[in-house]
């Protein structure tokens, strides 16, 4: 009886630790990224306002907002770091993610249009050696045609905030700017990259994505959080089975 009790105790403790770890990591991931995204082929959604209205009408969608995403390089002195640039509307982003509460220095509202402010992850800021108020150069692959040929676009940004989520993919690779500044930087005009959403029940994300996919044009597709992080959660699920 003592042996059986110890065996059951070990099983309960191990599975509880694994479940707690999975929930903690999932909460951190979804605190910095949307539950579901509607993305356009080629990364350009021109007529996005009707799509935003259609997505918002879904009963499971609590909030939705457009965003711009792209790749770039941040340069300060001799330091250069590749980054994922995300252009957001600060007023709407607070209803989508928990990024506003993760900003340790500055505030998400400091990303004002036309002021070209930028908020960096804590690890990224340390790697570049920047602090609040410093000016850094953002270089994008979308080039400008000059007499000397195609040249990359460069724009100086001022660091207005530093966030820390506790996960390396975000803290060391993500840079946030205002969505209107991102549209100018990536030469999108009034277009956006996609629409991010927050769902009332995250467990229903695959079903919501499937329902929205049937209502969207062919050049748009819905991508939920379970698909975006499928490799990670599959590995955790396999580990739980093996521990059992």
Secondary structure, DSSP 8 states (H G I E B T S, - for coil): -HHHHHHHHHHHHHHHHHHHHHHHHHHHHHHHS-SEEEEEGGG-BSS-HHHHHHHHTSTTEEEEEEEEEEEEEEEETTEEEEEEEEEE-HHHHHHH-SHHHHEEEE-GGG--TTS-EEEEEHHHHHHHT--TT-EEEEEEEEEEEETTEEEEEEEEEEEEEEE--S-HHHHTTEEEEEHHHHHHHTT-TT-BSEEEEEES-GGGHHHHHHHHHHHS-TTEEEEEHHHHTHHHHHHHHHHHHHH-
